[in-house]
């Protein structure tokens, strides 16, 4: 039987050779749950490689939604309480709740006494999320454990040094007056705000926006069909100057985006906190804009295929009065996409507000926005 790790009264977990360490991953639903599943698969091997091969690293997961609250102290407190009674040596909590300080964006928190760490996934940005979560998880676990240097291989020491170098770009702030938080990793305000916005938009899954709006999708298909089947649209698409066609495309995308935001009251008028209000409203604009852009690109691709299958080249050449090539078909497909996007905006007006909110936001973001609207 392997000996258990030696628990100190406070501070990091003292690990003896051949110890077994159980790491519990506590995750919010949706994106945090997905990231926790990935970490559960890769962390045992990564910890053996980057920290110590002489330890039996075991990772367990538990899904438990955190309250939709803007008080980050309650998040780590709930993580600590949820970990009580578990046979976990270390508890690592993943949430999609954004945490902002006046000095920057909180990326992670550590409670050394109870060996609980918290990762705010939106602070990791919108790209390479799994890789960043893996690297940060290893860094936090290293903070919560004490392993003799002689137990580490040269490769693991070098790998850990690289991770510590990357983590050093964050502000590491000890908070001894806060009984729940011993250490914070904070990203500077300007850089952190941009990454935080990208992370919130990523969690909202903007590419799924239009798929949740059936009426808007039906209107877009009908508008595109009109553009492909009527020859007058072919003529207009091929006589317009490039700047006019570009302006029409941008205008169509803007119409749908504005219609969704204004027509369905997605803009928070009186948020509880001005800083948070600006953040969520900016995230709304970026989420809707990205969702509409993805939708328009997909519609454009479909219209290219449809135009190529339905319109014979000799007939289009007869209508236009000159030979046609690929550019002619691309112009027709683009004009049909503009019409389809505008028709989709009209169709979105027939959706009820709750349907649009479900399509625009993740479940957790919906909860946060309801919480903000309920505050005095």
DAGI-V411256 format. One record per run of one state. SS is the DSSP state (@ for helix, = for strand, . for the rest). FROM is the first residue (numbers start at 1). LEN is the number of residues. If there is no record, write none. Layout:
BEGIN
ss=[SS SS]
from=[FROM FROM]
len=[LEN LEN]
END
This chain:
BEGIN
ss=[. = . = . = . = . @ . = . @ . = . = . = . = @ . @ . = . @ . @ . = . = @ . @ . @ . @ . @ . @ . @ . @ . @ . @ . @ .]
from=[1 4 5 6 7 13 15 20 28 31 51 56 64 72 84 90 96 100 102 104 112 116 121 125 129 144 145 147 149 152 154 168 171 175 183 189 204 206 209 210 213 214 230 231 240 242 264 274 311 313 321 326 349 353 361 363 375]
len=[3 1 1 1 6 2 5 8 3 20 5 8 8 12 6 6 4 2 2 8 4 5 4 4 15 1 2 2 3 2 14 3 4 8 6 15 2 3 1 3 1 16 1 9 2 22 10 37 2 8 5 23 4 8 2 12 2]
END
